[in-house]
């Protein structure tokens, strides 16, 4: 897949395991403030999750420089929601398990005088949503979910991308049943991935 982002050039999308070059590229990935877990996941855990079929990690590369601009990981999920009296039902979905822009790439582009503010939003609209919708055409998947780092600015960013929070009771129910250890301090958010 390819896309062109106005002002920054052409990008390509690859699975992490598509080439040996990708192993070198992930070594130089740098996360932003308070997102070291995203960097650590890509460098230390993503390949193992690929081999175990627990998650699929995608790299977004600059077509001209072949530099790593962004990465994201997707996997399936079930979201349990309480209906009272200890009973619950589940909503099937796709989890955006990891999503980060490479700060080293962003800095290099700034030094060239290029604007990089909207790389994440563009990757989300051009790759993450279409892949999630494609999955939903073949398996039951109603929601696209994320566990967001609990920073006001980041939560607002995800809100602008269409994510929203559950009410406090349901949010606590989710945390009590399926919140991964990796995401302990994060906030569950979701949006519909309807294909219509």
C-alpha positions as CSV (number, residue, x, y, z in Angstrom):
1,X,0.0,0.0,0.0
2,X,1.1,3.5,-0.7
3,X,-0.1,7.0,0.3
4,X,1.0,10.5,-0.3
5,X,0.8,13.0,2.6
6,X,0.7,16.6,1.5
7,X,3.9,18.3,2.3
8,X,5.9,15.2,3.4
9,X,6.1,12.9,0.4
10,X,5.2,9.3,-0.3
11,X,5.0,6.5,2.3
12,X,4.7,2.7,2.1
13,X,3.2,0.2,4.5
14,X,5.0,-3.1,5.4
15,X,4.6,-5.8,7.9
16,X,7.5,-5.9,10.4
17,X,8.7,-9.3,9.0
18,X,8.6,-8.3,5.3
19,X,12.3,-7.5,5.1
20,X,15.6,-7.8,7.0
21,X,15.9,-4.0,6.6
22,X,13.0,-3.6,9.1
23,X,15.1,-5.2,11.9
24,X,17.7,-2.4,11.5
25,X,15.1,0.3,11.2
26,X,13.3,-0.6,14.5
27,X,16.6,-0.3,16.3
28,X,16.7,3.5,15.6
29,X,13.0,4.1,16.5
30,X,12.6,6.8,19.2
31,X,9.3,7.4,21.0
32,X,8.1,10.7,22.3
33,X,7.8,11.8,25.9
34,X,6.2,9.3,28.3
35,X,5.9,6.6,25.6
36,X,9.0,4.5,26.2
37,X,6.8,1.4,26.4
38,X,5.8,1.9,22.7
39,X,9.5,2.1,21.8
40,X,10.4,-0.9,23.9
41,X,7.5,-3.0,22.5
42,X,8.7,-2.4,18.9
43,X,12.3,-3.2,19.7
44,X,11.9,-6.1,22.2
45,X,8.5,-7.7,21.8
46,X,6.9,-7.1,18.4
47,X,8.8,-9.8,16.5
48,X,7.9,-12.4,19.2
49,X,4.2,-11.4,19.0
50,X,4.4,-11.7,15.2
51,X,5.8,-15.2,15.4
52,X,3.1,-16.2,18.0
53,X,0.3,-14.7,15.9
54,X,-0.7,-12.5,18.9
55,X,-0.3,-9.2,17.1
56,X,0.5,-7.8,13.6
57,X,2.9,-4.9,13.5
58,X,3.0,-2.6,10.5
59,X,5.8,-0.1,9.6
60,X,5.1,3.1,7.7
61,X,8.2,4.1,5.7
62,X,9.3,7.1,3.8
63,X,9.5,5.8,0.2
64,X,12.4,8.2,-0.7
65,X,14.6,7.8,2.3
66,X,13.3,4.4,3.4
67,X,13.3,5.8,7.0
68,X,10.8,4.5,9.5
69,X,8.1,7.2,10.0
70,X,5.5,5.4,12.2
71,X,4.4,2.0,13.4
72,X,1.3,0.4,14.7
73,X,0.2,-3.0,15.9
74,X,-3.3,-4.5,15.6
75,X,-4.9,-7.6,17.2
76,X,-8.4,-8.9,17.9
77,X,-10.2,-8.2,21.2
78,X,-13.3,-8.8,23.1
79,X,-14.7,-6.0,25.2
80,X,-16.8,-7.2,28.2
81,X,-19.7,-4.9,29.2
82,X,-21.7,-5.3,32.4
83,X,-25.5,-5.8,32.2
84,X,-25.8,-6.0,36.0
85,X,-26.1,-8.8,38.6
86,X,-22.7,-10.2,37.7
87,X,-23.7,-10.8,34.0
88,X,-22.0,-9.3,31.0
89,X,-21.9,-9.5,27.2
90,X,-19.0,-8.9,24.9
91,X,-18.4,-6.7,21.9
92,X,-15.9,-8.1,19.3
93,X,-13.3,-5.7,18.0
94,X,-9.9,-4.8,16.7
95,X,-7.4,-3.4,19.2
96,X,-4.9,-0.8,18.1
97,X,-2.4,-2.2,20.6
98,X,0.5,0.1,19.7
99,X,0.7,3.3,17.7
100,X,3.6,5.8,17.6
101,X,5.3,8.2,15.3
102,X,9.1,7.9,15.1
103,X,10.5,11.1,16.8
104,X,13.8,10.6,15.1
105,X,12.1,10.7,11.7
106,X,10.0,13.7,12.7
107,X,13.2,15.6,13.8
108,X,15.0,14.8,10.6
109,X,12.1,16.0,8.5
110,X,11.9,19.2,10.5
111,X,15.5,19.8,9.8
112,X,14.7,19.6,6.1
113,X,11.9,22.1,6.6
114,X,9.1,19.6,6.2
115,X,5.9,19.6,8.2
116,X,5.2,16.4,10.1
117,X,2.4,17.3,12.5
118,X,-0.2,15.1,10.9
119,X,1.6,11.9,10.2
120,X,-0.2,10.0,13.0
121,X,-3.7,11.2,11.9
122,X,-3.0,10.4,8.3
123,X,-1.7,6.9,9.1
124,X,-4.8,6.4,11.2
125,X,-7.2,7.4,8.4
126,X,-5.4,5.9,5.5
127,X,-4.1,2.6,7.0
128,X,-5.5,1.7,10.5
129,X,-9.2,2.4,9.8
130,X,-9.2,0.7,6.3
131,X,-7.4,-2.4,7.7
132,X,-9.8,-2.6,10.6
133,X,-12.8,-2.2,8.3
134,X,-11.4,-4.9,6.0
135,X,-11.1,-7.3,9.0
136,X,-14.7,-6.5,9.9
137,X,-15.9,-7.6,6.5
138,X,-14.6,-11.1,7.3
139,X,-15.0,-11.6,11.0
140,X,-17.2,-10.2,13.7
141,X,-15.7,-6.8,14.8
142,X,-17.7,-3.8,15.8
143,X,-15.3,-1.6,17.7
144,X,-11.8,-0.3,17.2
145,X,-10.2,-0.1,20.7
146,X,-7.2,1.5,22.2
147,X,-5.6,1.8,25.7
148,X,-4.4,5.4,25.6
149,X,-1.6,6.8,27.7
150,X,-3.4,8.9,30.3
151,X,-2.3,12.4,29.2
152,X,-4.9,15.1,28.6
153,X,-3.3,16.1,25.3
154,X,-3.2,12.6,24.0
155,X,-6.7,11.7,25.1
156,X,-7.9,14.8,23.3
157,X,-6.0,13.7,20.2
158,X,-7.7,10.3,20.2
159,X,-11.1,12.0,20.7
160,X,-10.4,14.0,17.5
161,X,-9.7,10.7,15.8
162,X,-13.2,9.5,16.8
163,X,-12.4,7.6,20.0
164,X,-14.5,8.0,23.1
165,X,-14.6,6.7,26.6
166,X,-17.1,4.4,28.3
167,X,-19.0,5.6,31.4
168,X,-17.0,5.1,34.6
169,X,-18.9,1.9,35.6
170,X,-18.3,0.1,32.3
171,X,-14.7,1.4,32.1
172,X,-14.0,-0.2,35.5
173,X,-15.7,-3.4,34.4
174,X,-13.4,-3.6,31.4
175,X,-10.4,-2.9,33.6
176,X,-11.4,-5.6,36.0
177,X,-11.7,-8.3,33.3
178,X,-9.4,-7.7,30.3
179,X,-7.0,-4.8,30.9
180,X,-3.5,-6.1,29.9
181,X,-0.6,-5.7,32.4
182,X,1.3,-3.7,29.7
183,X,-1.5,-1.1,29.7
184,X,-2.0,-0.8,33.5
185,X,-2.2,3.0,33.6
186,X,-3.8,3.5,30.3
187,X,-7.4,4.6,29.4
188,X,-9.7,2.4,27.4
189,X,-11.2,4.2,24.4
190,X,-13.3,2.9,21.4
191,X,-15.0,3.8,18.2
192,X,-17.3,2.0,15.7
193,X,-15.6,0.5,12.7
194,X,-18.8,0.2,10.6
195,X,-18.0,-0.3,7.0
196,X,-21.2,1.4,5.7
